[in-house]
């Protein structure tokens, strides 16, 4: 089942998603969370830190797996995804260092780096709740548009549009790494629940692919149509630009 949930605004979307996660962690303290980086989940992480400070969520036994990392950026690099997660969530809550899982951006053997992450993912069997953003080209994680989808962790060339979209975080587009290591479509699809968040109108076209009835490797997010439990969480601005009208829940708050 794939449903669209429309929130009044980004803050409500972020707050409600954080509450959903807190509820899940209350029920299952060792929840396995799949986490995303980028501007979309920033509000969610702020709300999670707030709930943690209010003692509404305890990360002590939570395990996390991040979707992706730039190839060539060490953890300490301000644009690395590890740095992002540490800055916005990990350093602000009581998550155990050993419970944080990240694909390695620095390696000598790319195959070994992929195998290592895939092994860690296999050890937990599945992710309980996967948070996703979406690229304007339909990518999820760094599963970029391609002739076919890749199920396992892999190294990928970033699409020109992704490089362009992400240039805003760097001094100029030449500094954006050209490759990333990413969780594959298989691990994403094995997650019990998937929450895909989007609040920018520029994502509407990509989101349409999730409700189009067509699975297309050139629009990787379209594979989510085959998953049994996906919620697509958007604000009104995005919802108003969608061409398809899937089953919709309106949240006014
Ligand atoms: P954004 O990126 O959250 O910065 O818009 C999302 C993505 O590219 O997956």
py3Dmol code that shows the C-alpha trace and the ligand (Angstrom):
import py3Dmol

protein = """\
ATOM      1  CA  UNK A   1       0.000   0.000   0.000  1.00  0.00           C
ATOM      2  CA  UNK A   2       1.350   3.370  -0.939  1.00  0.00           C
ATOM      3  CA  UNK A   3      -0.321   6.461   0.428  1.00  0.00           C
ATOM      4  CA  UNK A   4       0.137  10.172   0.125  1.00  0.00           C
ATOM      5  CA  UNK A   5      -0.004  12.205   3.332  1.00  0.00           C
ATOM      6  CA  UNK A   6      -0.386  15.943   2.861  1.00  0.00           C
ATOM      7  CA  UNK A   7       0.654  18.298   5.654  1.00  0.00           C
ATOM      8  CA  UNK A   8      -0.088  21.989   5.974  1.00  0.00           C
ATOM      9  CA  UNK A   9       3.574  22.859   6.026  1.00  0.00           C
ATOM     10  CA  UNK A  10       7.129  21.570   6.328  1.00  0.00           C
ATOM     11  CA  UNK A  11       7.280  22.041  10.094  1.00  0.00           C
ATOM     12  CA  UNK A  12       4.181  19.914  10.672  1.00  0.00           C
ATOM     13  CA  UNK A  13       5.510  17.276   8.301  1.00  0.00           C
ATOM     14  CA  UNK A  14       8.823  17.179  10.197  1.00  0.00           C
ATOM     15  CA  UNK A  15       7.197  17.176  13.640  1.00  0.00           C
ATOM     16  CA  UNK A  16       4.701  14.434  12.828  1.00  0.00           C
ATOM     17  CA  UNK A  17       7.380  12.262  11.284  1.00  0.00           C
ATOM     18  CA  UNK A  18       9.538  12.665  14.393  1.00  0.00           C
ATOM     19  CA  UNK A  19       6.564  11.678  16.567  1.00  0.00           C
ATOM     20  CA  UNK A  20       5.992   8.616  14.382  1.00  0.00           C
ATOM     21  CA  UNK A  21       9.614   7.570  14.914  1.00  0.00           C
ATOM     22  CA  UNK A  22       9.429   8.231  18.670  1.00  0.00           C
ATOM     23  CA  UNK A  23       6.314   6.045  18.893  1.00  0.00           C
ATOM     24  CA  UNK A  24       8.043   3.260  16.993  1.00  0.00           C
ATOM     25  CA  UNK A  25      11.127   3.429  19.224  1.00  0.00           C
ATOM     26  CA  UNK A  26       8.923   3.350  22.342  1.00  0.00           C
ATOM     27  CA  UNK A  27       7.393   0.104  21.079  1.00  0.00           C
ATOM     28  CA  UNK A  28      10.689  -1.334  19.830  1.00  0.00           C
ATOM     29  CA  UNK A  29      13.714   0.225  21.583  1.00  0.00           C
ATOM     30  CA  UNK A  30      16.172  -1.516  19.228  1.00  0.00           C
ATOM     31  CA  UNK A  31      14.468  -0.169  16.112  1.00  0.00           C
ATOM     32  CA  UNK A  32      16.658  -0.199  12.991  1.00  0.00           C
ATOM     33  CA  UNK A  33      16.354   3.206  11.331  1.00  0.00           C
ATOM     34  CA  UNK A  34      17.427   3.879   7.770  1.00  0.00           C
ATOM     35  CA  UNK A  35      18.468   7.524   7.572  1.00  0.00           C
ATOM     36  CA  UNK A  36      18.829  10.056   4.796  1.00  0.00           C
ATOM     37  CA  UNK A  37      20.807  13.269   4.447  1.00  0.00           C
ATOM     38  CA  UNK A  38      20.108  16.446   2.453  1.00  0.00           C
ATOM     39  CA  UNK A  39      17.959  19.461   3.191  1.00  0.00           C
ATOM     40  CA  UNK A  40      14.685  17.490   3.354  1.00  0.00           C
ATOM     41  CA  UNK A  41      15.209  15.647   6.674  1.00  0.00           C
ATOM     42  CA  UNK A  42      16.822  18.615   8.473  1.00  0.00           C
ATOM     43  CA  UNK A  43      13.528  19.559  10.149  1.00  0.00           C
ATOM     44  CA  UNK A  44      12.957  15.936  11.145  1.00  0.00           C
ATOM     45  CA  UNK A  45      16.348  15.746  12.866  1.00  0.00           C
ATOM     46  CA  UNK A  46      15.686  19.016  14.707  1.00  0.00           C
ATOM     47  CA  UNK A  47      12.368  17.627  15.924  1.00  0.00           C
ATOM     48  CA  UNK A  48      13.972  14.334  16.977  1.00  0.00           C
ATOM     49  CA  UNK A  49      16.595  16.226  18.998  1.00  0.00           C
ATOM     50  CA  UNK A  50      13.766  18.234  20.570  1.00  0.00           C
ATOM     51  CA  UNK A  51      11.860  15.029  21.485  1.00  0.00           C
ATOM     52  CA  UNK A  52      15.077  13.575  22.901  1.00  0.00           C
ATOM     53  CA  UNK A  53      15.600  16.653  25.091  1.00  0.00           C
ATOM     54  CA  UNK A  54      11.988  16.288  26.267  1.00  0.00           C
ATOM     55  CA  UNK A  55      12.728  12.622  27.104  1.00  0.00           C
ATOM     56  CA  UNK A  56      10.166  11.481  24.546  1.00  0.00           C
ATOM     57  CA  UNK A  57      12.642   9.266  22.687  1.00  0.00           C
ATOM     58  CA  UNK A  58      15.610   7.225  23.831  1.00  0.00           C
ATOM     59  CA  UNK A  59      18.221   6.309  21.202  1.00  0.00           C
ATOM     60  CA  UNK A  60      20.212   4.048  23.541  1.00  0.00           C
ATOM     61  CA  UNK A  61      19.407   0.826  21.667  1.00  0.00           C
ATOM     62  CA  UNK A  62      18.477   2.282  18.273  1.00  0.00           C
ATOM     63  CA  UNK A  63      20.554   1.165  15.270  1.00  0.00           C
ATOM     64  CA  UNK A  64      21.001   3.389  12.255  1.00  0.00           C
ATOM     65  CA  UNK A  65      22.030   2.775   8.658  1.00  0.00           C
ATOM     66  CA  UNK A  66      22.624   5.745   6.404  1.00  0.00           C
ATOM     67  CA  UNK A  67      21.794   5.572   2.745  1.00  0.00           C
ATOM     68  CA  UNK A  68      24.955   6.898   1.202  1.00  0.00           C
ATOM     69  CA  UNK A  69      28.262   8.753   1.327  1.00  0.00           C
ATOM     70  CA  UNK A  70      30.349  10.687  -1.168  1.00  0.00           C
ATOM     71  CA  UNK A  71      33.375   8.773  -2.428  1.00  0.00           C
ATOM     72  CA  UNK A  72      36.590  10.520  -1.413  1.00  0.00           C
ATOM     73  CA  UNK A  73      35.240  12.523   1.520  1.00  0.00           C
ATOM     74  CA  UNK A  74      36.474  11.505   4.965  1.00  0.00           C
ATOM     75  CA  UNK A  75      34.097  11.601   7.955  1.00  0.00           C
ATOM     76  CA  UNK A  76      35.650  14.888   9.104  1.00  0.00           C
ATOM     77  CA  UNK A  77      34.910  16.687   5.810  1.00  0.00           C
ATOM     78  CA  UNK A  78      32.151  19.276   6.410  1.00  0.00           C
ATOM     79  CA  UNK A  79      30.327  18.114   3.257  1.00  0.00           C
ATOM     80  CA  UNK A  80      30.519  14.412   4.065  1.00  0.00           C
ATOM     81  CA  UNK A  81      27.220  12.829   4.962  1.00  0.00           C
ATOM     82  CA  UNK A  82      28.710  11.408   8.140  1.00  0.00           C
ATOM     83  CA  UNK A  83      29.620  14.938   9.229  1.00  0.00           C
ATOM     84  CA  UNK A  84      26.069  16.059   8.416  1.00  0.00           C
ATOM     85  CA  UNK A  85      24.505  13.302  10.508  1.00  0.00           C
ATOM     86  CA  UNK A  86      26.872  13.902  13.385  1.00  0.00           C
ATOM     87  CA  UNK A  87      26.202  17.621  13.332  1.00  0.00           C
ATOM     88  CA  UNK A  88      22.418  17.371  13.115  1.00  0.00           C
ATOM     89  CA  UNK A  89      21.603  14.216  15.066  1.00  0.00           C
ATOM     90  CA  UNK A  90      24.241  11.820  16.350  1.00  0.00           C
ATOM     91  CA  UNK A  91      26.171  14.301  18.503  1.00  0.00           C
ATOM     92  CA  UNK A  92      22.933  15.606  20.033  1.00  0.00           C
ATOM     93  CA  UNK A  93      21.306  12.371  21.193  1.00  0.00           C
ATOM     94  CA  UNK A  94      22.365   9.283  23.155  1.00  0.00           C
ATOM     95  CA  UNK A  95      22.927   7.002  20.192  1.00  0.00           C
ATOM     96  CA  UNK A  96      25.731   4.477  20.743  1.00  0.00           C
ATOM     97  CA  UNK A  97      28.658   4.941  18.318  1.00  0.00           C
ATOM     98  CA  UNK A  98      28.706   1.191  17.597  1.00  0.00           C
ATOM     99  CA  UNK A  99      25.084   1.325  16.497  1.00  0.00           C
ATOM    100  CA  UNK A 100      25.771   3.869  13.748  1.00  0.00           C
ATOM    101  CA  UNK A 101      26.358   2.315  10.322  1.00  0.00           C
ATOM    102  CA  UNK A 102      27.644   4.217   7.318  1.00  0.00           C
ATOM    103  CA  UNK A 103      29.047   3.210   3.954  1.00  0.00           C
ATOM    104  CA  UNK A 104      32.731   4.223   3.801  1.00  0.00           C
ATOM    105  CA  UNK A 105      33.615   7.118   1.503  1.00  0.00           C
ATOM    106  CA  UNK A 106      37.338   6.428   1.844  1.00  0.00           C
ATOM    107  CA  UNK A 107      38.656   3.054   0.703  1.00  0.00           C
ATOM    108  CA  UNK A 108      41.308   1.417  -1.431  1.00  0.00           C
ATOM    109  CA  UNK A 109      39.129  -1.489  -2.582  1.00  0.00           C
ATOM    110  CA  UNK A 110      35.662  -0.327  -3.714  1.00  0.00           C
ATOM    111  CA  UNK A 111      34.277  -3.886  -3.878  1.00  0.00           C
ATOM    112  CA  UNK A 112      35.396  -4.552  -0.320  1.00  0.00           C
ATOM    113  CA  UNK A 113      33.808  -1.300   0.929  1.00  0.00           C
ATOM    114  CA  UNK A 114      30.495  -2.309  -0.693  1.00  0.00           C
ATOM    115  CA  UNK A 115      30.691  -5.872   0.634  1.00  0.00           C
ATOM    116  CA  UNK A 116      31.401  -4.580   4.117  1.00  0.00           C
ATOM    117  CA  UNK A 117      28.277  -2.394   4.167  1.00  0.00           C
ATOM    118  CA  UNK A 118      26.135  -5.087   2.577  1.00  0.00           C
ATOM    119  CA  UNK A 119      27.274  -7.522   5.275  1.00  0.00           C
ATOM    120  CA  UNK A 120      26.289  -5.083   8.029  1.00  0.00           C
ATOM    121  CA  UNK A 121      22.894  -4.637   6.404  1.00  0.00           C
ATOM    122  CA  UNK A 122      22.411  -8.385   6.078  1.00  0.00           C
ATOM    123  CA  UNK A 123      23.258  -8.887   9.731  1.00  0.00           C
ATOM    124  CA  UNK A 124      20.195  -6.895  10.826  1.00  0.00           C
ATOM    125  CA  UNK A 125      18.074  -8.640   8.176  1.00  0.00           C
ATOM    126  CA  UNK A 126      15.940  -5.583   7.465  1.00  0.00           C
ATOM    127  CA  UNK A 127      15.497  -1.935   8.311  1.00  0.00           C
ATOM    128  CA  UNK A 128      12.366  -1.251  10.358  1.00  0.00           C
ATOM    129  CA  UNK A 129      11.812   2.277   9.119  1.00  0.00           C
ATOM    130  CA  UNK A 130      13.547   3.839   6.142  1.00  0.00           C
ATOM    131  CA  UNK A 131      13.525   7.626   5.749  1.00  0.00           C
ATOM    132  CA  UNK A 132      13.944   8.770   2.165  1.00  0.00           C
ATOM    133  CA  UNK A 133      14.237  12.068   0.379  1.00  0.00           C
ATOM    134  CA  UNK A 134      13.954  12.095  -3.389  1.00  0.00           C
ATOM    135  CA  UNK A 135      16.160  13.664  -6.044  1.00  0.00           C
ATOM    136  CA  UNK A 136      14.570  15.888  -8.656  1.00  0.00           C
ATOM    137  CA  UNK A 137      15.640  13.141 -11.101  1.00  0.00           C
ATOM    138  CA  UNK A 138      13.827  10.474  -9.071  1.00  0.00           C
ATOM    139  CA  UNK A 139      16.862   9.035  -7.296  1.00  0.00           C
ATOM    140  CA  UNK A 140      16.519   7.463  -3.844  1.00  0.00           C
ATOM    141  CA  UNK A 141      19.717   7.296  -1.843  1.00  0.00           C
ATOM    142  CA  UNK A 142      22.197   7.658  -4.688  1.00  0.00           C
ATOM    143  CA  UNK A 143      20.413   5.092  -6.827  1.00  0.00           C
ATOM    144  CA  UNK A 144      20.583   7.227  -9.923  1.00  0.00           C
ATOM    145  CA  UNK A 145      18.526   6.831 -13.119  1.00  0.00           C
ATOM    146  CA  UNK A 146      20.041   3.970 -15.136  1.00  0.00           C
ATOM    147  CA  UNK A 147      19.231   1.163 -17.535  1.00  0.00           C
ATOM    148  CA  UNK A 148      18.663  -1.162 -14.587  1.00  0.00           C
ATOM    149  CA  UNK A 149      18.414  -0.927 -10.840  1.00  0.00           C
ATOM    150  CA  UNK A 150      21.163  -2.264  -8.569  1.00  0.00           C
ATOM    151  CA  UNK A 151      19.982  -4.238  -5.558  1.00  0.00           C
ATOM    152  CA  UNK A 152      23.127  -4.249  -3.407  1.00  0.00           C
ATOM    153  CA  UNK A 153      25.402  -1.537  -2.039  1.00  0.00           C
ATOM    154  CA  UNK A 154      27.373  -0.098  -4.942  1.00  0.00           C
ATOM    155  CA  UNK A 155      29.531   2.732  -6.167  1.00  0.00           C
ATOM    156  CA  UNK A 156      27.735   5.017  -8.555  1.00  0.00           C
ATOM    157  CA  UNK A 157      28.578   7.936 -10.807  1.00  0.00           C
ATOM    158  CA  UNK A 158      26.467  10.900  -9.806  1.00  0.00           C
ATOM    159  CA  UNK A 159      24.037  12.074 -12.467  1.00  0.00           C
ATOM    160  CA  UNK A 160      24.786  15.543 -13.923  1.00  0.00           C
ATOM    161  CA  UNK A 161      21.500  16.801 -12.422  1.00  0.00           C
ATOM    162  CA  UNK A 162      22.486  15.530  -8.961  1.00  0.00           C
ATOM    163  CA  UNK A 163      25.859  17.278  -9.222  1.00  0.00           C
ATOM    164  CA  UNK A 164      24.035  20.446 -10.213  1.00  0.00           C
ATOM    165  CA  UNK A 165      21.442  20.070  -7.387  1.00  0.00           C
ATOM    166  CA  UNK A 166      24.118  19.437  -4.762  1.00  0.00           C
ATOM    167  CA  UNK A 167      26.504  22.171  -5.924  1.00  0.00           C
ATOM    168  CA  UNK A 168      24.736  24.550  -3.529  1.00  0.00           C
ATOM    169  CA  UNK A 169      26.464  22.836  -0.607  1.00  0.00           C
ATOM    170  CA  UNK A 170      29.945  23.362  -2.123  1.00  0.00           C
ATOM    171  CA  UNK A 171      31.871  26.465  -3.207  1.00  0.00           C
ATOM    172  CA  UNK A 172      31.255  25.471  -6.822  1.00  0.00           C
ATOM    173  CA  UNK A 173      30.059  22.486  -8.816  1.00  0.00           C
ATOM    174  CA  UNK A 174      33.639  21.339  -9.566  1.00  0.00           C
ATOM    175  CA  UNK A 175      34.035  20.505  -5.884  1.00  0.00           C
ATOM    176  CA  UNK A 176      31.058  18.101  -5.829  1.00  0.00           C
ATOM    177  CA  UNK A 177      32.395  14.536  -5.719  1.00  0.00           C
ATOM    178  CA  UNK A 178      31.613  12.621  -8.912  1.00  0.00           C
ATOM    179  CA  UNK A 179      30.890   9.321  -7.220  1.00  0.00           C
ATOM    180  CA  UNK A 180      29.068   8.010  -4.189  1.00  0.00           C
ATOM    181  CA  UNK A 181      28.675   4.714  -2.360  1.00  0.00           C
ATOM    182  CA  UNK A 182      25.020   3.920  -1.818  1.00  0.00           C
ATOM    183  CA  UNK A 183      22.709   1.367  -0.308  1.00  0.00           C
ATOM    184  CA  UNK A 184      21.067  -0.516  -3.147  1.00  0.00           C
ATOM    185  CA  UNK A 185      17.407  -0.767  -4.054  1.00  0.00           C
ATOM    186  CA  UNK A 186      17.228  -4.215  -2.389  1.00  0.00           C
ATOM    187  CA  UNK A 187      17.887  -2.969   1.156  1.00  0.00           C
ATOM    188  CA  UNK A 188      15.520  -0.052   0.674  1.00  0.00           C
ATOM    189  CA  UNK A 189      12.777  -2.381  -0.539  1.00  0.00           C
ATOM    190  CA  UNK A 190      13.349  -4.805   2.367  1.00  0.00           C
ATOM    191  CA  UNK A 191      12.572  -2.039   4.885  1.00  0.00           C
ATOM    192  CA  UNK A 192       9.317  -2.778   6.711  1.00  0.00           C
ATOM    193  CA  UNK A 193       8.072   0.776   6.373  1.00  0.00           C
ATOM    194  CA  UNK A 194       9.281   3.547   4.100  1.00  0.00           C
ATOM    195  CA  UNK A 195       8.617   7.230   4.712  1.00  0.00           C
ATOM    196  CA  UNK A 196       9.528   9.361   1.724  1.00  0.00           C
ATOM    197  CA  UNK A 197       9.530  13.070   2.481  1.00  0.00           C
ATOM    198  CA  UNK A 198       9.419  16.014   0.100  1.00  0.00           C
ATOM    199  CA  UNK A 199       8.588  19.659   0.610  1.00  0.00           C
ATOM    200  CA  UNK A 200      10.020  21.383  -2.485  1.00  0.00           C
ATOM    201  CA  UNK A 201       7.817  21.905  -5.542  1.00  0.00           C
ATOM    202  CA  UNK A 202      10.773  20.894  -7.732  1.00  0.00           C
ATOM    203  CA  UNK A 203      10.246  17.305  -6.487  1.00  0.00           C
ATOM    204  CA  UNK A 204       6.642  16.984  -7.704  1.00  0.00           C
ATOM    205  CA  UNK A 205       7.554  15.535 -11.091  1.00  0.00           C
ATOM    206  CA  UNK A 206       9.758  12.886  -9.492  1.00  0.00           C
ATOM    207  CA  UNK A 207       7.011  12.031  -6.991  1.00  0.00           C
ATOM    208  CA  UNK A 208       4.540  11.540  -9.825  1.00  0.00           C
ATOM    209  CA  UNK A 209       6.695   8.572 -10.841  1.00  0.00           C
ATOM    210  CA  UNK A 210       5.778   6.870  -7.549  1.00  0.00           C
ATOM    211  CA  UNK A 211       2.099   6.892  -8.461  1.00  0.00           C
ATOM    212  CA  UNK A 212       2.321   6.440 -12.213  1.00  0.00           C
ATOM    213  CA  UNK A 213       1.707   2.677 -12.392  1.00  0.00           C
ATOM    214  CA  UNK A 214       4.979   2.243 -14.290  1.00  0.00           C
ATOM    215  CA  UNK A 215       8.227   0.949 -12.792  1.00  0.00           C
ATOM    216  CA  UNK A 216      11.076   2.575 -14.668  1.00  0.00           C
ATOM    217  CA  UNK A 217      14.806   2.282 -13.772  1.00  0.00           C
ATOM    218  CA  UNK A 218      15.179   5.776 -15.187  1.00  0.00           C
ATOM    219  CA  UNK A 219      12.998   6.958 -12.304  1.00  0.00           C
ATOM    220  CA  UNK A 220      14.333   4.794  -9.447  1.00  0.00           C
ATOM    221  CA  UNK A 221      11.685   5.951  -6.927  1.00  0.00           C
ATOM    222  CA  UNK A 222       9.044   4.288  -9.131  1.00  0.00           C
ATOM    223  CA  UNK A 223      10.104   0.900  -7.661  1.00  0.00           C
ATOM    224  CA  UNK A 224       8.426   1.963  -4.404  1.00  0.00           C
ATOM    225  CA  UNK A 225       5.098   1.115  -6.031  1.00  0.00           C
ATOM    226  CA  UNK A 226       5.968  -2.546  -5.450  1.00  0.00           C
ATOM    227  CA  UNK A 227       6.460  -2.065  -1.699  1.00  0.00           C
ATOM    228  CA  UNK A 228       3.651  -2.928   0.698  1.00  0.00           C
ATOM    229  CA  UNK A 229       4.033  -0.051   3.158  1.00  0.00           C
ATOM    230  CA  UNK A 230       5.124   3.324   1.831  1.00  0.00           C
ATOM    231  CA  UNK A 231       3.960   6.724   3.018  1.00  0.00           C
ATOM    232  CA  UNK A 232       4.825   9.683   0.825  1.00  0.00           C
ATOM    233  CA  UNK A 233       4.834  12.727   3.092  1.00  0.00           C
ATOM    234  CA  UNK A 234       4.513  16.110   1.412  1.00  0.00           C
ATOM    235  CA  UNK A 235       3.391  19.638   2.108  1.00  0.00           C
ATOM    236  CA  UNK A 236       0.490  21.283   0.247  1.00  0.00           C
ATOM    237  CA  UNK A 237       2.752  23.002  -2.269  1.00  0.00           C
ATOM    238  CA  UNK A 238       4.081  19.677  -3.527  1.00  0.00           C
ATOM    239  CA  UNK A 239       0.652  17.987  -3.378  1.00  0.00           C
ATOM    240  CA  UNK A 240      -0.882  20.722  -5.528  1.00  0.00           C
ATOM    241  CA  UNK A 241       1.583  20.030  -8.310  1.00  0.00           C
ATOM    242  CA  UNK A 242       1.056  16.271  -8.519  1.00  0.00           C
ATOM    243  CA  UNK A 243      -0.664  14.859 -11.578  1.00  0.00           C
ATOM    244  CA  UNK A 244      -1.751  11.608  -9.964  1.00  0.00           C
ATOM    245  CA  UNK A 245      -4.220  11.434  -7.092  1.00  0.00           C
ATOM    246  CA  UNK A 246      -3.362   8.388  -5.001  1.00  0.00           C
ATOM    247  CA  UNK A 247      -5.192   7.516  -1.731  1.00  0.00           C
ATOM    248  CA  UNK A 248      -4.581  10.672   0.299  1.00  0.00           C
ATOM    249  CA  UNK A 249      -4.626  11.549   3.989  1.00  0.00           C
ATOM    250  CA  UNK A 250      -4.854  15.255   4.787  1.00  0.00           C
ATOM    251  CA  UNK A 251      -3.266  16.417   8.040  1.00  0.00           C
ATOM    252  CA  UNK A 252      -4.219  19.917   9.147  1.00  0.00           C
ATOM    253  CA  UNK A 253      -2.486  21.154  12.212  1.00  0.00           C
TER     254      UNK A 253
END
"""
ligand_1 = """\
9
LIG
P 17.445 17.299 -0.714
O 17.967 16.057 -1.515
O 16.805 16.771 0.526
O 18.641 18.134 -0.393
O 16.444 18.009 -1.584
C 17.263 14.861 -1.485
C 17.896 13.850 -2.408
O 18.605 14.245 -3.358
O 17.680 12.650 -2.197
"""
view = py3Dmol.view(width=600, height=400)
view.addModel(protein, "pdb")
view.setStyle({"model": 0}, {"cartoon": {"style": "trace"}})
view.addModel(ligand_1, "xyz")
view.setStyle({"model": 1}, {"stick": {}})
view.zoomTo()
view.show()
